[in-house]
Amino acid sequence: MRLGFVGLGSMGLHMARRLCDAGHELVVFDLNDAAVQTLVDAGAKRADSVSELANQVECGLVCLPTPDIVDTVLIGEGGLGAGSVRTIVDLSTSGPSAAQRIGAELGRRGIRLVDAPVSGGTIGAEAGTLTIMISGEDAAYHDVRLALEAIGKNLFYLGGQPGLAQLMKLINNTLCAVSAISAFEGLVLGAKAGLDPQTMLDVINVSSGQSFATSIKIPQCVVNRSFPPRFTSALLDKDVRLCLAEAERLGVTMPISQQTRQFIAFALSQGYGDQDYGNLIKIFEGWAGTQFGTQTAQEPVA
């Protein structure tokens, strides 16, 4: 399948590479020329603009950071929706309201939108093991399924209603945020009392407090104080805000998620926006006057 791909950031670069490796003919565009060159070296063709790419393919995929950028790239002047593209797959997290509005506009142009936000982080993107939540016209989904199978392991088709996949992704990421922040404060409490950081994780991960944060995020990124850049606090904040906005629109009260949003907003005011959200544990450490983990900590042997 001849595909276009716009957005070669920390997630998009890996997904586009997997499409190349799976044998798809790929045309790519990004403002980061080094990222584009990486894909060209892997066999992709370079486009010098979104408009140029849109006139070379019938199916375009995008992985972009914020709803306003998704809006511009998909339906703005010179965007994907102005070319020969007939199907667009949005791998971004832009929210259900944006998906419904963009989908309606693309539909008026005879273009099908497939919402396909992903979960699994940069490691999942590189390994091709992402979870992909999908909504949109059933025929469109089946037309792009081979491409999605090249980048994800767990595909969930949630129905034809626009925005359903986006809402599912927002719920997932908000739960991730809530569990991570609560894990940070609990683990800092244990560290302050003298509990061993790795032992705490070992206990929690075979008990009822286990979560993605305690089983994956904290063992890989926090306990050894490495804090690799995987998902910024600003992007996590964006997802939680979008989820709360949808909850308000539907009349659903989410007080615990609201508290988490307020804490993340405070973190952003303290300069954590561009840092991986694992760094937010440092706020609790500062308040408690202690530190969780050390640079010599190791992951437990599987």
SEBA-536448 format. One line per field, with one value per residue (C-alpha): residue in three letters; x, y, z. Coordinates in steps of 0.2 Angstrom, whole numbers, plus 2048, in hexadecimal, padded with zeros to 3 digits. Layout:
REM SEBA-536448
aa = [ALA; ...]
xx = [X; ...]
yy = [Y; ...]
zz = [Z; ...]
END
This chain:
REM SEBA-536448
aa = [MET; ARG; LEU; GLY; PHE; VAL; GLY; LEU; GLY; SER; MET; GLY; LEU; HIS; MET; ALA; ARG; ARG; LEU; CYS; ASP; ALA; GLY; HIS; GLU; LEU; VAL; VAL; PHE; ASP; LEU; ASN; ASP; ALA; ALA; VAL; GLN; THR; LEU; VAL; ASP; ALA; GLY; ALA; LYS; ARG; ALA; ASP; SER; VAL; SER; GLU; LEU; ALA; ASN; GLN; VAL; GLU; CYS; GLY; LEU; VAL; CYS; LEU; PRO; THR; PRO; ASP; ILE; VAL; ASP; THR; VAL; LEU; ILE; GLY; GLU; GLY; GLY; LEU; GLY; ALA; GLY; SER; VAL; ARG; THR; ILE; VAL; ASP; LEU; SER; THR; SER; GLY; PRO; SER; ALA; ALA; GLN; ARG; ILE; GLY; ALA; GLU; LEU; GLY; ARG; ARG; GLY; ILE; ARG; LEU; VAL; ASP; ALA; PRO; VAL; SER; GLY; GLY; THR; ILE; GLY; ALA; GLU; ALA; GLY; THR; LEU; THR; ILE; MET; ILE; SER; GLY; GLU; ASP; ALA; ALA; TYR; HIS; ASP; VAL; ARG; LEU; ALA; LEU; GLU; ALA; ILE; GLY; LYS; ASN; LEU; PHE; TYR; LEU; GLY; GLY; GLN; PRO; GLY; LEU; ALA; GLN; LEU; MET; LYS; LEU; ILE; ASN; ASN; THR; LEU; CYS; ALA; VAL; SER; ALA; ILE; SER; ALA; PHE; GLU; GLY; LEU; VAL; LEU; GLY; ALA; LYS; ALA; GLY; LEU; ASP; PRO; GLN; THR; MET; LEU; ASP; VAL; ILE; ASN; VAL; SER; SER; GLY; GLN; SER; PHE; ALA; THR; SER; ILE; LYS; ILE; PRO; GLN; CYS; VAL; VAL; ASN; ARG; SER; PHE; PRO; PRO; ARG; PHE; THR; SER; ALA; LEU; LEU; ASP; LYS; ASP; VAL; ARG; LEU; CYS; LEU; ALA; GLU; ALA; GLU; ARG; LEU; GLY; VAL; THR; MET; PRO; ILE; SER; GLN; GLN; THR; ARG; GLN; PHE; ILE; ALA; PHE; ALA; LEU; SER; GLN; GLY; TYR; GLY; ASP; GLN; ASP; TYR; GLY; ASN; LEU; ILE; LYS; ILE; PHE; GLU; GLY; TRP; ALA; GLY; THR; GLN; PHE; GLY; THR; GLN; THR; ALA; GLN; GLU; PRO; VAL; ALA]
xx = [800; 806; 805; 809; 80F; 80F; 817; 827; 829; 82E; 81F; 81C; 82E; 82D; 81C; 821; 831; 827; 81C; 82B; 832; 821; 823; 817; 81C; 81D; 81E; 823; 823; 828; 830; 83E; 849; 854; 845; 840; 851; 851; 841; 849; 858; 84B; 843; 836; 833; 835; 827; 82C; 81A; 80A; 802; 80F; 80D; 7FA; 7FB; 805; 7FB; 7E9; 7EC; 7F4; 7F9; 7FD; 804; 804; 805; 7F6; 7E5; 7E8; 7F7; 7EB; 7DE; 7EB; 7F3; 7E2; 7D6; 7E1; 7E6; 7F3; 7EF; 7EC; 7DA; 7DE; 7E7; 7E3; 7E2; 7D2; 7D5; 7DE; 7E3; 7E5; 7F1; 7F2; 7E8; 7DE; 7CD; 7BC; 7B5; 7C3; 7C2; 7AF; 7B1; 7C0; 7B8; 7A8; 7B3; 7BD; 7AD; 7A6; 7B6; 7B3; 7C1; 7BF; 7C7; 7CD; 7D0; 7DF; 7E7; 7F4; 7FB; 80B; 818; 828; 82D; 81D; 81E; 830; 82B; 81A; 811; 806; 7F3; 7E9; 7D7; 7CE; 7BD; 7B6; 7AE; 7B0; 7B5; 7C2; 7C9; 7CB; 7D4; 7E1; 7E2; 7F2; 7FB; 7F5; 7FA; 80C; 80D; 801; 7FE; 7EE; 7E1; 7CF; 7C2; 7B5; 7A8; 7A4; 7A0; 7AD; 7B7; 7B4; 7C6; 7CC; 7C1; 7C8; 7D9; 7D6; 7CE; 7DD; 7EA; 7E0; 7E0; 7F3; 7F5; 7EB; 7F4; 805; 803; 7FB; 80A; 816; 80F; 80E; 81F; 827; 81E; 826; 837; 835; 832; 841; 839; 844; 83E; 840; 838; 829; 827; 829; 81B; 80F; 811; 80B; 7FD; 7EE; 7F7; 7FF; 7FD; 806; 80F; 816; 819; 820; 823; 82B; 836; 83D; 83E; 83D; 845; 856; 854; 856; 846; 847; 83D; 82E; 81E; 81E; 814; 80D; 806; 7FF; 7F7; 7EF; 7E7; 7E0; 7D9; 7D1; 7C9; 7C2; 7BB; 7B2; 7AC; 7A5; 79C; 794; 78F; 79B; 7A4; 7B6; 7BD; 7CC; 7D2; 7CF; 7DB; 7E8; 7E6; 7E9; 7F9; 7FF; 7FB; 805; 813; 813; 814; 824; 82C; 828; 81E; 82C; 832; 82C; 81E; 829; 832; 822; 827; 834; 827; 821; 833; 836; 827; 82D; 83F; 844; 848; 840; 84D; 85F; 86A; 870; 85F; 85C; 84C; 847; 84D; 83E]
yy = [800; 811; 81C; 82E; 831; 842; 845; 83C; 840; 834; 829; 82C; 828; 817; 813; 81A; 80F; 800; 803; 804; 7F4; 7EC; 7F0; 7FE; 80C; 81B; 82E; 838; 84A; 853; 864; 85A; 856; 84A; 83F; 840; 83B; 82C; 826; 829; 81F; 811; 812; 81F; 82D; 83F; 84C; 85F; 863; 85C; 862; 859; 849; 84A; 84A; 83A; 82E; 828; 824; 830; 82C; 83A; 83A; 84B; 853; 85E; 860; 871; 86A; 85B; 867; 871; 862; 859; 866; 876; 87F; 873; 865; 853; 856; 861; 854; 843; 83A; 830; 829; 831; 827; 832; 82A; 83A; 83D; 84C; 848; 843; 854; 858; 847; 84A; 85B; 856; 846; 850; 85C; 84E; 845; 854; 853; 840; 83B; 82E; 830; 822; 826; 81B; 822; 817; 812; 80A; 817; 819; 807; 800; 80A; 804; 7F2; 7F3; 7ED; 7FD; 7FC; 805; 80B; 80D; 815; 81A; 813; 800; 7FF; 80C; 803; 7F3; 7FC; 802; 7F3; 7EC; 7FC; 7FD; 7EB; 7F0; 7FC; 7F5; 7E4; 7E7; 7EE; 7F3; 7F9; 803; 807; 813; 822; 82F; 833; 823; 81D; 82F; 82E; 81D; 823; 832; 827; 81B; 82A; 832; 822; 820; 832; 82F; 81F; 826; 835; 82A; 81E; 82C; 833; 821; 81C; 82C; 829; 818; 81F; 82C; 81E; 814; 806; 800; 807; 7F7; 7ED; 7F8; 7F6; 7E3; 7E2; 7EE; 7E5; 7D4; 7DD; 7E7; 7F8; 7F3; 7FE; 803; 810; 803; 7F5; 7FF; 811; 812; 803; 808; 81B; 821; 814; 816; 829; 828; 831; 82E; 83A; 82F; 839; 84B; 852; 85F; 851; 848; 858; 85A; 849; 84B; 85C; 855; 847; 852; 85E; 84F; 849; 85B; 85B; 84A; 84F; 843; 848; 843; 84A; 83F; 842; 855; 854; 84C; 859; 866; 85E; 85D; 86F; 873; 869; 872; 883; 87C; 879; 867; 868; 863; 855; 843; 841; 835; 845; 84A; 83F; 84C; 858; 84B; 848; 85A; 85C; 84D; 850; 83F; 836; 826; 81B; 81D; 81D; 80B; 804; 7F5; 7EE; 7DD; 7CE; 7C7]
zz = [800; 7FC; 80B; 811; 823; 82B; 83C; 840; 852; 860; 85C; 849; 844; 84B; 843; 832; 833; 837; 827; 81D; 824; 820; 80E; 80C; 800; 80B; 808; 817; 81D; 82D; 832; 839; 82A; 834; 838; 826; 820; 82C; 823; 812; 817; 81B; 80A; 80B; 7FF; 805; 802; 805; 80B; 811; 801; 7F7; 801; 7FF; 7EC; 7EC; 7F6; 7F9; 80B; 818; 82A; 837; 848; 84F; 860; 863; 85C; 854; 849; 845; 83F; 834; 82C; 828; 823; 822; 812; 809; 815; 812; 80F; 800; 7F6; 7EE; 7FF; 801; 812; 821; 831; 840; 84C; 857; 867; 862; 86C; 866; 862; 857; 84E; 84B; 844; 839; 834; 82E; 824; 81C; 818; 80E; 804; 801; 80D; 81A; 82B; 836; 848; 84E; 85E; 865; 876; 87B; 87A; 870; 874; 86E; 85E; 85B; 85E; 855; 864; 866; 86B; 85E; 861; 851; 84C; 83B; 82C; 82D; 81B; 81D; 82C; 823; 814; 820; 82C; 824; 827; 839; 83C; 837; 846; 853; 85C; 864; 858; 85F; 853; 85E; 851; 843; 84E; 84C; 85B; 865; 863; 868; 878; 87C; 87B; 886; 893; 893; 894; 8A2; 8AC; 8A9; 8AF; 8BF; 8C3; 8C0; 8CB; 8D9; 8D7; 8D8; 8E9; 8F0; 8EC; 8F2; 903; 903; 8FF; 90D; 919; 914; 909; 8FB; 8EA; 8E0; 8ED; 8EE; 8DB; 8DC; 8EA; 8E1; 8D0; 8D7; 8E1; 8DF; 8DD; 8CC; 8BD; 8AD; 8B7; 8C4; 8B8; 8A9; 8AB; 8BC; 8BA; 8A9; 8AC; 8BE; 8CA; 8C2; 8C0; 8AD; 8A8; 896; 88B; 885; 888; 88E; 89D; 891; 886; 895; 89A; 889; 88A; 89B; 897; 887; 891; 89E; 891; 889; 89A; 89D; 88C; 891; 8A2; 8AB; 8BB; 8BD; 8CD; 8CF; 8BD; 8C0; 8CF; 8C4; 8B7; 8C4; 8CA; 8B8; 8B5; 8C4; 8BE; 8AD; 8B6; 8BE; 8AE; 8AB; 89B; 88F; 89B; 89B; 8A8; 8B2; 8B8; 8C2; 8D0; 8D4; 8DA; 8E7; 8EB; 8EE; 8F9; 903; 904; 8FD; 8ED; 8E6; 8DD; 8D9; 8C9; 8CD; 8CF; 8C3; 8BC; 8C4; 8BA; 8B0]
END
